[in-house]
Amino acid sequence: MGEAPDGSIVITPKEFYDGVRQDVSDIKTALAPLDQLTRDVADLRRRVSALETRVLVASGFAMAVGMAAGWLIPHLLK
């Protein structure tokens, strides 16, 4: 192999490897908030699901009370 022409930039394999390693590290650092956001969304999904369950149970209870009152009140007023 001959000499590199004047003005050429010579990058050794180690320099290339170190650069790629740094790039990967920078990408991981940049994506760290995304990991937190993913955990936050999962937690929010769990909380909303629990709230939906509670609303459903409360609605069923209210329906049962309403049905019972609708049947009982006319019988008590006779």
mmCIF file of the N, C-alpha and C atoms, coordinates in Angstrom:
data_MODEL
# 
_entry.id   MODEL 
# 
loop_
_atom_site.group_PDB 
_atom_site.id 
_atom_site.type_symbol 
_atom_site.label_atom_id 
_atom_site.label_alt_id 
_atom_site.label_comp_id 
_atom_site.label_asym_id 
_atom_site.label_entity_id 
_atom_site.label_seq_id 
_atom_site.pdbx_PDB_ins_code 
_atom_site.Cartn_x 
_atom_site.Cartn_y 
_atom_site.Cartn_z 
_atom_site.occupancy 
_atom_site.B_iso_or_equiv 
_atom_site.pdbx_formal_charge 
_atom_site.auth_seq_id 
_atom_site.auth_comp_id 
_atom_site.auth_asym_id 
_atom_site.auth_atom_id 
_atom_site.pdbx_PDB_model_num 
ATOM 1   N N  . MET A 1 1  ? 0.838    -1.164 0.000  1.00 0.00 ? 1  MET A N  1 
ATOM 2   C CA . MET A 1 1  ? 0.000    0.000  0.000  1.00 0.00 ? 1  MET A CA 1 
ATOM 3   C C  . MET A 1 1  ? 0.889    1.234  0.000  1.00 0.00 ? 1  MET A C  1 
ATOM 4   N N  . GLY A 1 2  ? 0.456    2.214  -0.741 1.00 0.00 ? 2  GLY A N  1 
ATOM 5   C CA . GLY A 1 2  ? 1.277    3.410  -0.852 1.00 0.00 ? 2  GLY A CA 1 
ATOM 6   C C  . GLY A 1 2  ? 0.907    4.442  0.196  1.00 0.00 ? 2  GLY A C  1 
ATOM 7   N N  . GLU A 1 3  ? 1.562    5.550  0.073  1.00 0.00 ? 3  GLU A N  1 
ATOM 8   C CA . GLU A 1 3  ? 1.303    6.679  0.969  1.00 0.00 ? 3  GLU A CA 1 
ATOM 9   C C  . GLU A 1 3  ? -0.037   7.313  0.624  1.00 0.00 ? 3  GLU A C  1 
ATOM 10  N N  . ALA A 1 4  ? -0.691   7.877  1.646  1.00 0.00 ? 4  ALA A N  1 
ATOM 11  C CA . ALA A 1 4  ? -1.951   8.592  1.410  1.00 0.00 ? 4  ALA A CA 1 
ATOM 12  C C  . ALA A 1 4  ? -1.627   9.939  0.770  1.00 0.00 ? 4  ALA A C  1 
ATOM 13  N N  . PRO A 1 5  ? -2.428   10.368 -0.167 1.00 0.00 ? 5  PRO A N  1 
ATOM 14  C CA . PRO A 1 5  ? -2.183   11.663 -0.808 1.00 0.00 ? 5  PRO A CA 1 
ATOM 15  C C  . PRO A 1 5  ? -2.252   12.807 0.209  1.00 0.00 ? 5  PRO A C  1 
ATOM 16  N N  . ASP A 1 6  ? -1.590   13.897 -0.080 1.00 0.00 ? 6  ASP A N  1 
ATOM 17  C CA . ASP A 1 6  ? -1.616   15.063 0.800  1.00 0.00 ? 6  ASP A CA 1 
ATOM 18  C C  . ASP A 1 6  ? -3.061   15.508 1.011  1.00 0.00 ? 6  ASP A C  1 
ATOM 19  N N  . GLY A 1 7  ? -3.373   15.895 2.248  1.00 0.00 ? 7  GLY A N  1 
ATOM 20  C CA . GLY A 1 7  ? -4.719   16.352 2.576  1.00 0.00 ? 7  GLY A CA 1 
ATOM 21  C C  . GLY A 1 7  ? -5.667   15.233 2.951  1.00 0.00 ? 7  GLY A C  1 
ATOM 22  N N  . SER A 1 8  ? -5.249   13.979 2.827  1.00 0.00 ? 8  SER A N  1 
ATOM 23  C CA . SER A 1 8  ? -6.101   12.846 3.183  1.00 0.00 ? 8  SER A CA 1 
ATOM 24  C C  . SER A 1 8  ? -6.174   12.701 4.694  1.00 0.00 ? 8  SER A C  1 
ATOM 25  N N  . ILE A 1 9  ? -7.291   12.190 5.141  1.00 0.00 ? 9  ILE A N  1 
ATOM 26  C CA . ILE A 1 9  ? -7.455   11.888 6.559  1.00 0.00 ? 9  ILE A CA 1 
ATOM 27  C C  . ILE A 1 9  ? -7.353   10.378 6.709  1.00 0.00 ? 9  ILE A C  1 
ATOM 28  N N  . VAL A 1 10 ? -6.464   9.961  7.585  1.00 0.00 ? 10 VAL A N  1 
ATOM 29  C CA . VAL A 1 10 ? -6.265   8.527  7.816  1.00 0.00 ? 10 VAL A CA 1 
ATOM 30  C C  . VAL A 1 10 ? -6.877   8.180  9.162  1.00 0.00 ? 10 VAL A C  1 
ATOM 31  N N  . ILE A 1 11 ? -7.809   7.233  9.148  1.00 0.00 ? 11 ILE A N  1 
ATOM 32  C CA . ILE A 1 11 ? -8.462   6.781  10.373 1.00 0.00 ? 11 ILE A CA 1 
ATOM 33  C C  . ILE A 1 11 ? -8.077   5.334  10.610 1.00 0.00 ? 11 ILE A C  1 
ATOM 34  N N  . THR A 1 12 ? -7.548   5.087  11.775 1.00 0.00 ? 12 THR A N  1 
ATOM 35  C CA . THR A 1 12 ? -7.155   3.722  12.112 1.00 0.00 ? 12 THR A CA 1 
ATOM 36  C C  . THR A 1 12 ? -8.394   2.934  12.515 1.00 0.00 ? 12 THR A C  1 
ATOM 37  N N  . PRO A 1 13 ? -8.319   1.607  12.440 1.00 0.00 ? 13 PRO A N  1 
ATOM 38  C CA . PRO A 1 13 ? -9.456   0.791  12.894 1.00 0.00 ? 13 PRO A CA 1 
ATOM 39  C C  . PRO A 1 13 ? -9.843   1.096  14.342 1.00 0.00 ? 13 PRO A C  1 
ATOM 40  N N  . LYS A 1 14 ? -8.875   1.344  15.207 1.00 0.00 ? 14 LYS A N  1 
ATOM 41  C CA . LYS A 1 14 ? -9.175   1.650  16.611 1.00 0.00 ? 14 LYS A CA 1 
ATOM 42  C C  . LYS A 1 14 ? -9.939   2.967  16.714 1.00 0.00 ? 14 LYS A C  1 
ATOM 43  N N  . GLU A 1 15 ? -9.540   3.967  15.959 1.00 0.00 ? 15 GLU A N  1 
ATOM 44  C CA . GLU A 1 15 ? -10.246  5.242  15.975 1.00 0.00 ? 15 GLU A CA 1 
ATOM 45  C C  . GLU A 1 15 ? -11.686  5.064  15.474 1.00 0.00 ? 15 GLU A C  1 
ATOM 46  N N  . PHE A 1 16 ? -11.834  4.259  14.444 1.00 0.00 ? 16 PHE A N  1 
ATOM 47  C CA . PHE A 1 16 ? -13.168  3.992  13.907 1.00 0.00 ? 16 PHE A CA 1 
ATOM 48  C C  . PHE A 1 16 ? -14.026  3.287  14.958 1.00 0.00 ? 16 PHE A C  1 
ATOM 49  N N  . TYR A 1 17 ? -13.455  2.264  15.601 1.00 0.00 ? 17 TYR A N  1 
ATOM 50  C CA . TYR A 1 17 ? -14.167  1.507  16.630 1.00 0.00 ? 17 TYR A CA 1 
ATOM 51  C C  . TYR A 1 17 ? -14.549  2.421  17.792 1.00 0.00 ? 17 TYR A C  1 
ATOM 52  N N  . ASP A 1 18 ? -13.602  3.252  18.233 1.00 0.00 ? 18 ASP A N  1 
ATOM 53  C CA . ASP A 1 18 ? -13.891  4.173  19.338 1.00 0.00 ? 18 ASP A CA 1 
ATOM 54  C C  . ASP A 1 18 ? -15.007  5.151  18.955 1.00 0.00 ? 18 ASP A C  1 
ATOM 55  N N  . GLY A 1 19 ? -15.008  5.598  17.716 1.00 0.00 ? 19 GLY A N  1 
ATOM 56  C CA . GLY A 1 19 ? -16.055  6.508  17.251 1.00 0.00 ? 19 GLY A CA 1 
ATOM 57  C C  . GLY A 1 19 ? -17.412  5.839  17.239 1.00 0.00 ? 19 GLY A C  1 
ATOM 58  N N  . VAL A 1 20 ? -17.464  4.605  16.767 1.00 0.00 ? 20 VAL A N  1 
ATOM 59  C CA . VAL A 1 20 ? -18.735  3.858  16.750 1.00 0.00 ? 20 VAL A CA 1 
ATOM 60  C C  . VAL A 1 20 ? -19.211  3.624  18.175 1.00 0.00 ? 20 VAL A C  1 
ATOM 61  N N  . ARG A 1 21 ? -18.285  3.268  19.061 1.00 0.00 ? 21 ARG A N  1 
ATOM 62  C CA . ARG A 1 21 ? -18.644  3.049  20.468 1.00 0.00 ? 21 ARG A CA 1 
ATOM 63  C C  . ARG A 1 21 ? -19.224  4.315  21.096 1.00 0.00 ? 21 ARG A C  1 
ATOM 64  N N  . GLN A 1 22 ? -18.620  5.438  20.790 1.00 0.00 ? 22 GLN A N  1 
ATOM 65  C CA . GLN A 1 22 ? -19.107  6.711  21.318 1.00 0.00 ? 22 GLN A CA 1 
ATOM 66  C C  . GLN A 1 22 ? -20.494  7.033  20.752 1.00 0.00 ? 22 GLN A C  1 
ATOM 67  N N  . ASP A 1 23 ? -20.683  6.754  19.460 1.00 0.00 ? 23 ASP A N  1 
ATOM 68  C CA . ASP A 1 23 ? -21.990  6.992  18.839 1.00 0.00 ? 23 ASP A CA 1 
ATOM 69  C C  . ASP A 1 23 ? -23.066  6.144  19.509 1.00 0.00 ? 23 ASP A C  1 
ATOM 70  N N  . VAL A 1 24 ? -22.775  4.886  19.762 1.00 0.00 ? 24 VAL A N  1 
ATOM 71  C CA . VAL A 1 24 ? -23.734  3.989  20.421 1.00 0.00 ? 24 VAL A CA 1 
ATOM 72  C C  . VAL A 1 24 ? -24.042  4.502  21.826 1.00 0.00 ? 24 VAL A C  1 
ATOM 73  N N  . SER A 1 25 ? -23.023  4.944  22.529 1.00 0.00 ? 25 SER A N  1 
ATOM 74  C CA . SER A 1 25 ? -23.217  5.491  23.871 1.00 0.00 ? 25 SER A CA 1 
ATOM 75  C C  . SER A 1 25 ? -24.091  6.738  23.821 1.00 0.00 ? 25 SER A C  1 
ATOM 76  N N  . ASP A 1 26 ? -23.852  7.600  22.840 1.00 0.00 ? 26 ASP A N  1 
ATOM 77  C CA . ASP A 1 26 ? -24.657  8.819  22.691 1.00 0.00 ? 26 ASP A CA 1 
ATOM 78  C C  . ASP A 1 26 ? -26.116  8.481  22.384 1.00 0.00 ? 26 ASP A C  1 
ATOM 79  N N  . ILE A 1 27 ? -26.338  7.474  21.558 1.00 0.00 ? 27 ILE A N  1 
ATOM 80  C CA . ILE A 1 27 ? -27.703  7.056  21.221 1.00 0.00 ? 27 ILE A CA 1 
ATOM 81  C C  . ILE A 1 27 ? -28.413  6.516  22.452 1.00 0.00 ? 27 ILE A C  1 
ATOM 82  N N  . LYS A 1 28 ? -27.723  5.698  23.237 1.00 0.00 ? 28 LYS A N  1 
ATOM 83  C CA . LYS A 1 28 ? -28.331  5.158  24.458 1.00 0.00 ? 28 LYS A CA 1 
ATOM 84  C C  . LYS A 1 28 ? -28.685  6.276  25.430 1.00 0.00 ? 28 LYS A C  1 
ATOM 85  N N  . THR A 1 29 ? -27.814  7.256  25.548 1.00 0.00 ? 29 THR A N  1 
ATOM 86  C CA . THR A 1 29 ? -28.079  8.394  26.423 1.00 0.00 ? 29 THR A CA 1 
ATOM 87  C C  . THR A 1 29 ? -29.281  9.184  25.923 1.00 0.00 ? 29 THR A C  1 
ATOM 88  N N  . ALA A 1 30 ? -29.366  9.374  24.614 1.00 0.00 ? 30 ALA A N  1 
ATOM 89  C CA . ALA A 1 30 ? -30.492  10.125 24.033 1.00 0.00 ? 30 ALA A CA 1 
ATOM 90  C C  . ALA A 1 30 ? -31.805  9.378  24.195 1.00 0.00 ? 30 ALA A C  1 
ATOM 91  N N  . LEU A 1 31 ? -31.774  8.039  24.209 1.00 0.00 ? 31 LEU A N  1 
ATOM 92  C CA . LEU A 1 31 ? -33.000  7.246  24.308 1.00 0.00 ? 31 LEU A CA 1 
ATOM 93  C C  . LEU A 1 31 ? -33.428  6.970  25.747 1.00 0.00 ? 31 LEU A C  1 
ATOM 94  N N  . ALA A 1 32 ? -32.605  7.334  26.717 1.00 0.00 ? 32 ALA A N  1 
ATOM 95  C CA . ALA A 1 32 ? -32.937  7.082  28.120 1.00 0.00 ? 32 ALA A CA 1 
ATOM 96  C C  . ALA A 1 32 ? -34.285  7.697  28.508 1.00 0.00 ? 32 ALA A C  1 
ATOM 97  N N  . PRO A 1 33 ? -34.582  8.940  28.110 1.00 0.00 ? 33 PRO A N  1 
ATOM 98  C CA . PRO A 1 33 ? -35.909  9.485  28.450 1.00 0.00 ? 33 PRO A CA 1 
ATOM 99  C C  . PRO A 1 33 ? -37.045  8.684  27.819 1.00 0.00 ? 33 PRO A C  1 
ATOM 100 N N  . LEU A 1 34 ? -36.818  8.090  26.670 1.00 0.00 ? 34 LEU A N  1 
ATOM 101 C CA . LEU A 1 34 ? -37.842  7.271  26.032 1.00 0.00 ? 34 LEU A CA 1 
ATOM 102 C C  . LEU A 1 34 ? -38.159  6.049  26.877 1.00 0.00 ? 34 LEU A C  1 
ATOM 103 N N  . ASP A 1 35 ? -37.142  5.461  27.510 1.00 0.00 ? 35 ASP A N  1 
ATOM 104 C CA . ASP A 1 35 ? -37.377  4.328  28.406 1.00 0.00 ? 35 ASP A CA 1 
ATOM 105 C C  . ASP A 1 35 ? -38.273  4.746  29.567 1.00 0.00 ? 35 ASP A C  1 
ATOM 106 N N  . GLN A 1 36 ? -38.009  5.923  30.140 1.00 0.00 ? 36 GLN A N  1 
ATOM 107 C CA . GLN A 1 36 ? -38.823  6.425  31.247 1.00 0.00 ? 36 GLN A CA 1 
ATOM 108 C C  . GLN A 1 36 ? -40.243  6.688  30.773 1.00 0.00 ? 36 GLN A C  1 
ATOM 109 N N  . LEU A 1 37 ? -40.380  7.251  29.588 1.00 0.00 ? 37 LEU A N  1 
ATOM 110 C CA . LEU A 1 37 ? -41.703  7.517  29.026 1.00 0.00 ? 37 LEU A CA 1 
ATOM 111 C C  . LEU A 1 37 ? -42.470  6.210  28.824 1.00 0.00 ? 37 LEU A C  1 
ATOM 112 N N  . THR A 1 38 ? -41.795  5.175  28.366 1.00 0.00 ? 38 THR A N  1 
ATOM 113 C CA . THR A 1 38 ? -42.427  3.863  28.175 1.00 0.00 ? 38 THR A CA 1 
ATOM 114 C C  . THR A 1 38 ? -42.934  3.324  29.511 1.00 0.00 ? 38 THR A C  1 
ATOM 115 N N  . ARG A 1 39 ? -42.125  3.459  30.563 1.00 0.00 ? 39 ARG A N  1 
ATOM 116 C CA . ARG A 1 39 ? -42.556  3.001  31.895 1.00 0.00 ? 39 ARG A CA 1 
ATOM 117 C C  . ARG A 1 39 ? -43.736  3.834  32.392 1.00 0.00 ? 39 ARG A C  1 
ATOM 118 N N  . ASP A 1 40 ? -43.687  5.152  32.141 1.00 0.00 ? 40 ASP A N  1 
ATOM 119 C CA . ASP A 1 40 ? -44.782  6.022  32.573 1.00 0.00 ? 40 ASP A CA 1 
ATOM 120 C C  . ASP A 1 40 ? -46.082  5.664  31.869 1.00 0.00 ? 40 ASP A C  1 
ATOM 121 N N  . VAL A 1 41 ? -46.020  5.376  30.583 1.00 0.00 ? 41 VAL A N  1 
ATOM 122 C CA . VAL A 1 41 ? -47.220  5.002  29.823 1.00 0.00 ? 41 VAL A CA 1 
ATOM 123 C C  . VAL A 1 41 ? -47.774  3.677  30.337 1.00 0.00 ? 41 VAL A C  1 
ATOM 124 N N  . ALA A 1 42 ? -46.902  2.731  30.629 1.00 0.00 ? 42 ALA A N  1 
ATOM 125 C CA . ALA A 1 42 ? -47.359  1.439  31.166 1.00 0.00 ? 42 ALA A CA 1 
ATOM 126 C C  . ALA A 1 42 ? -48.039  1.633  32.516 1.00 0.00 ? 42 ALA A C  1 
ATOM 127 N N  . ASP A 1 43 ? -47.470  2.497  33.362 1.00 0.00 ? 43 ASP A N  1 
ATOM 128 C CA . ASP A 1 43 ? -48.068  2.775  34.666 1.00 0.00 ? 43 ASP A CA 1 
ATOM 129 C C  . ASP A 1 43 ? -49.411  3.469  34.495 1.00 0.00 ? 43 ASP A C  1 
ATOM 130 N N  . LEU A 1 44 ? -49.488  4.414  33.571 1.00 0.00 ? 44 LEU A N  1 
ATOM 131 C CA . LEU A 1 44 ? -50.748  5.109  33.308 1.00 0.00 ? 44 LEU A CA 1 
ATOM 132 C C  . LEU A 1 44 ? -51.811  4.137  32.792 1.00 0.00 ? 44 LEU A C  1 
ATOM 133 N N  . ARG A 1 45 ? -51.399  3.231  31.917 1.00 0.00 ? 45 ARG A N  1 
ATOM 134 C CA . ARG A 1 45 ? -52.341  2.227  31.390 1.00 0.00 ? 45 ARG A CA 1 
ATOM 135 C C  . ARG A 1 45 ? -52.895  1.361  32.520 1.00 0.00 ? 45 ARG A C  1 
ATOM 136 N N  . ARG A 1 46 ? -52.032  0.968  33.450 1.00 0.00 ? 46 ARG A N  1 
ATOM 137 C CA . ARG A 1 46 ? -52.454  0.146  34.587 1.00 0.00 ? 46 ARG A CA 1 
ATOM 138 C C  . ARG A 1 46 ? -53.436  0.926  35.463 1.00 0.00 ? 46 ARG A C  1 
ATOM 139 N N  . ARG A 1 47 ? -53.138  2.198  35.715 1.00 0.00 ? 47 ARG A N  1 
ATOM 140 C CA . ARG A 1 47 ? -54.001  3.015  36.564 1.00 0.00 ? 47 ARG A CA 1 
ATOM 141 C C  . ARG A 1 47 ? -55.354  3.270  35.914 1.00 0.00 ? 47 ARG A C  1 
ATOM 142 N N  . VAL A 1 48 ? -55.375  3.532  34.627 1.00 0.00 ? 48 VAL A N  1 
ATOM 143 C CA . VAL A 1 48 ? -56.640  3.763  33.921 1.00 0.00 ? 48 VAL A CA 1 
ATOM 144 C C  . VAL A 1 48 ? -57.482  2.495  33.920 1.00 0.00 ? 48 VAL A C  1 
ATOM 145 N N  . SER A 1 49 ? -56.840  1.365  33.734 1.00 0.00 ? 49 SER A N  1 
ATOM 146 C CA . SER A 1 49 ? -57.563  0.091  33.751 1.00 0.00 ? 49 SER A CA 1 
ATOM 147 C C  . SER A 1 49 ? -58.192  -0.147 35.121 1.00 0.00 ? 49 SER A C  1 
ATOM 148 N N  . ALA A 1 50 ? -57.456  0.152  36.186 1.00 0.00 ? 50 ALA A N  1 
ATOM 149 C CA . ALA A 1 50 ? -58.002  -0.011 37.539 1.00 0.00 ? 50 ALA A CA 1 
ATOM 150 C C  . ALA A 1 50 ? -59.173  0.944  37.757 1.00 0.00 ? 50 ALA A C  1 
ATOM 151 N N  . LEU A 1 51 ? -59.045  2.169  37.251 1.00 0.00 ? 51 LEU A N  1 
ATOM 152 C CA . LEU A 1 51 ? -60.135  3.142  37.385 1.00 0.00 ? 51 LEU A CA 1 
ATOM 153 C C  . LEU A 1 51 ? -61.362  2.688  36.609 1.00 0.00 ? 51 LEU A C  1 
ATOM 154 N N  . GLU A 1 52 ? -61.162  2.156  35.405 1.00 0.00 ? 52 GLU A N  1 
ATOM 155 C CA . GLU A 1 52 ? -62.286  1.640  34.622 1.00 0.00 ? 52 GLU A CA 1 
ATOM 156 C C  . GLU A 1 52 ? -63.000  0.523  35.368 1.00 0.00 ? 52 GLU A C  1 
ATOM 157 N N  . THR A 1 53 ? -62.231  -0.343 36.006 1.00 0.00 ? 53 THR A N  1 
ATOM 158 C CA . THR A 1 53 ? -62.829  -1.442 36.766 1.00 0.00 ? 53 THR A CA 1 
ATOM 159 C C  . THR A 1 53 ? -63.679  -0.900 37.907 1.00 0.00 ? 53 THR A C  1 
ATOM 160 N N  . ARG A 1 54 ? -63.146  0.102  38.626 1.00 0.00 ? 54 ARG A N  1 
ATOM 161 C CA . ARG A 1 54 ? -63.902  0.685  39.737 1.00 0.00 ? 54 ARG A CA 1 
ATOM 162 C C  . ARG A 1 54 ? -65.184  1.362  39.247 1.00 0.00 ? 54 ARG A C  1 
ATOM 163 N N  . VAL A 1 55 ? -65.107  2.062  38.129 1.00 0.00 ? 55 VAL A N  1 
ATOM 164 C CA . VAL A 1 55 ? -66.293  2.728  37.572 1.00 0.00 ? 55 VAL A CA 1 
ATOM 165 C C  . VAL A 1 55 ? -67.327  1.689  37.171 1.00 0.00 ? 55 VAL A C  1 
ATOM 166 N N  . LEU A 1 56 ? -66.888  0.600  36.586 1.00 0.00 ? 56 LEU A N  1 
ATOM 167 C CA . LEU A 1 56 ? -67.809  -0.460 36.185 1.00 0.00 ? 56 LEU A CA 1 
ATOM 168 C C  . LEU A 1 56 ? -68.511  -1.069 37.392 1.00 0.00 ? 56 LEU A C  1 
ATOM 169 N N  . VAL A 1 57 ? -67.756  -1.335 38.454 1.00 0.00 ? 57 VAL A N  1 
ATOM 170 C CA . VAL A 1 57 ? -68.337  -1.910 39.668 1.00 0.00 ? 57 VAL A CA 1 
ATOM 171 C C  . VAL A 1 57 ? -69.325  -0.925 40.292 1.00 0.00 ? 57 VAL A C  1 
ATOM 172 N N  . ALA A 1 58 ? -68.935  0.352  40.356 1.00 0.00 ? 58 ALA A N  1 
ATOM 173 C CA . ALA A 1 58 ? -69.823  1.366  40.931 1.00 0.00 ? 58 ALA A CA 1 
ATOM 174 C C  . ALA A 1 58 ? -71.089  1.510  40.094 1.00 0.00 ? 58 ALA A C  1 
ATOM 175 N N  . SER A 1 59 ? -70.965  1.443  38.783 1.00 0.00 ? 59 SER A N  1 
ATOM 176 C CA . SER A 1 59 ? -72.140  1.537  37.904 1.00 0.00 ? 59 SER A CA 1 
ATOM 177 C C  . SER A 1 59 ? -73.072  0.347  38.123 1.00 0.00 ? 59 SER A C  1 
ATOM 178 N N  . GLY A 1 60 ? -72.513  -0.822 38.240 1.00 0.00 ? 60 GLY A N  1 
ATOM 179 C CA . GLY A 1 60 ? -73.323  -2.017 38.499 1.00 0.00 ? 60 GLY A CA 1 
ATOM 180 C C  . GLY A 1 60 ? -74.043  -1.931 39.834 1.00 0.00 ? 60 GLY A C  1 
ATOM 181 N N  . PHE A 1 61 ? -73.324  -1.430 40.848 1.00 0.00 ? 61 PHE A N  1 
ATOM 182 C CA . PHE A 1 61 ? -73.941  -1.272 42.167 1.00 0.00 ? 61 PHE A CA 1 
ATOM 183 C C  . PHE A 1 61 ? -75.075  -0.256 42.098 1.00 0.00 ? 61 PHE A C  1 
ATOM 184 N N  . ALA A 1 62 ? -74.847  0.874  41.418 1.00 0.00 ? 62 ALA A N  1 
ATOM 185 C CA . ALA A 1 62 ? -75.870  1.909  41.295 1.00 0.00 ? 62 ALA A CA 1 
ATOM 186 C C  . ALA A 1 62 ? -77.086  1.371  40.529 1.00 0.00 ? 62 ALA A C  1 
ATOM 187 N N  . MET A 1 63 ? -76.836  0.572  39.511 1.00 0.00 ? 63 MET A N  1 
ATOM 188 C CA . MET A 1 63 ? -77.932  -0.019 38.746 1.00 0.00 ? 63 MET A CA 1 
ATOM 189 C C  . MET A 1 63 ? -78.755  -0.955 39.636 1.00 0.00 ? 63 MET A C  1 
ATOM 190 N N  . ALA A 1 64 ? -78.066  -1.772 40.423 1.00 0.00 ? 64 ALA A N  1 
ATOM 191 C CA . ALA A 1 64 ? -78.770  -2.707 41.310 1.00 0.00 ? 64 ALA A CA 1 
ATOM 192 C C  . ALA A 1 64 ? -79.592  -1.947 42.347 1.00 0.00 ? 64 ALA A C  1 
ATOM 193 N N  . VAL A 1 65 ? -79.037  -0.893 42.912 1.00 0.00 ? 65 VAL A N  1 
ATOM 194 C CA . VAL A 1 65 ? -79.773  -0.092 43.901 1.00 0.00 ? 65 VAL A CA 1 
ATOM 195 C C  . VAL A 1 65 ? -80.983  0.562  43.235 1.00 0.00 ? 65 VAL A C  1 
ATOM 196 N N  . GLY A 1 66 ? -80.775  1.087  42.029 1.00 0.00 ? 66 GLY A N  1 
ATOM 197 C CA . GLY A 1 66 ? -81.881  1.715  41.310 1.00 0.00 ? 66 GLY A CA 1 
ATOM 198 C C  . GLY A 1 66 ? -82.987  0.734  40.991 1.00 0.00 ? 66 GLY A C  1 
ATOM 199 N N  . MET A 1 67 ? -82.621  -0.466 40.572 1.00 0.00 ? 67 MET A N  1 
ATOM 200 C CA . MET A 1 67 ? -83.632  -1.494 40.269 1.00 0.00 ? 67 MET A CA 1 
ATOM 201 C C  . MET A 1 67 ? -84.386  -1.883 41.533 1.00 0.00 ? 67 MET A C  1 
ATOM 202 N N  . ALA A 1 68 ? -83.643  -2.055 42.619 1.00 0.00 ? 68 ALA A N  1 
ATOM 203 C CA . ALA A 1 68 ? -84.289  -2.439 43.877 1.00 0.00 ? 68 ALA A CA 1 
ATOM 204 C C  . ALA A 1 68 ? -85.222  -1.335 44.352 1.00 0.00 ? 68 ALA A C  1 
ATOM 205 N N  . ALA A 1 69 ? -84.765  -0.085 44.254 1.00 0.00 ? 69 ALA A N  1 
ATOM 206 C CA . ALA A 1 69 ? -85.613  1.031  44.677 1.00 0.00 ? 69 ALA A CA 1 
ATOM 207 C C  . ALA A 1 69 ? -86.827  1.151  43.768 1.00 0.00 ? 69 ALA A C  1 
ATOM 208 N N  . GLY A 1 70 ? -86.639  0.933  42.477 1.00 0.00 ? 70 GLY A N  1 
ATOM 209 C CA . GLY A 1 70 ? -87.753  1.008  41.538 1.00 0.00 ? 70 GLY A CA 1 
ATOM 210 C C  . GLY A 1 70 ? -88.792  -0.067 41.798 1.00 0.00 ? 70 GLY A C  1 
ATOM 211 N N  . TRP A 1 71 ? -88.394  -1.188 42.292 1.00 0.00 ? 71 TRP A N  1 
ATOM 212 C CA . TRP A 1 71 ? -89.345  -2.253 42.612 1.00 0.00 ? 71 TRP A CA 1 
ATOM 213 C C  . TRP A 1 71 ? -89.948  -2.053 43.997 1.00 0.00 ? 71 TRP A C  1 
ATOM 214 N N  . LEU A 1 72 ? -89.125  -1.636 44.956 1.00 0.00 ? 72 LEU A N  1 
ATOM 215 C CA . LEU A 1 72 ? -89.544  -1.561 46.361 1.00 0.00 ? 72 LEU A CA 1 
ATOM 216 C C  . LEU A 1 72 ? -90.436  -0.360 46.637 1.00 0.00 ? 72 LEU A C  1 
ATOM 217 N N  . ILE A 1 73 ? -90.128  0.796  46.104 1.00 0.00 ? 73 ILE A N  1 
ATOM 218 C CA . ILE A 1 73 ? -90.881  2.007  46.424 1.00 0.00 ? 73 ILE A CA 1 
ATOM 219 C C  . ILE A 1 73 ? -92.353  1.895  46.023 1.00 0.00 ? 73 ILE A C  1 
ATOM 220 N N  . PRO A 1 74 ? -92.677  1.427  44.818 1.00 0.00 ? 74 PRO A N  1 
ATOM 221 C CA . PRO A 1 74 ? -94.115  1.293  44.495 1.00 0.00 ? 74 PRO A CA 1 
ATOM 222 C C  . PRO A 1 74 ? -94.834  0.295  45.404 1.00 0.00 ? 74 PRO A C  1 
ATOM 223 N N  . HIS A 1 75 ? -94.134  -0.737 45.858 1.00 0.00 ? 75 HIS A N  1 
ATOM 224 C CA . HIS A 1 75 ? -94.775  -1.708 46.745 1.00 0.00 ? 75 HIS A CA 1 
ATOM 225 C C  . HIS A 1 75 ? -94.978  -1.129 48.148 1.00 0.00 ? 75 HIS A C  1 
ATOM 226 N N  . LEU A 1 76 ? -94.119  -0.231 48.575 1.00 0.00 ? 76 LEU A N  1 
ATOM 227 C CA . LEU A 1 76 ? -94.265  0.376  49.894 1.00 0.00 ? 76 LEU A CA 1 
ATOM 228 C C  . LEU A 1 76 ? -95.342  1.467  49.904 1.00 0.00 ? 76 LEU A C  1 
ATOM 229 N N  . LEU A 1 77 ? -95.596  2.054  48.753 1.00 0.00 ? 77 LEU A N  1 
ATOM 230 C CA . LEU A 1 77 ? -96.571  3.149  48.675 1.00 0.00 ? 77 LEU A CA 1 
ATOM 231 C C  . LEU A 1 77 ? -98.001  2.647  48.466 1.00 0.00 ? 77 LEU A C  1 
ATOM 232 N N  . LYS A 1 78 ? -98.223  1.385  48.366 1.00 0.00 ? 78 LYS A N  1 
ATOM 233 C CA . LYS A 1 78 ? -99.577  0.831  48.160 1.00 0.00 ? 78 LYS A CA 1 
ATOM 234 C C  . LYS A 1 78 ? -100.390 0.929  49.392 1.00 0.00 ? 78 LYS A C  1 
# 
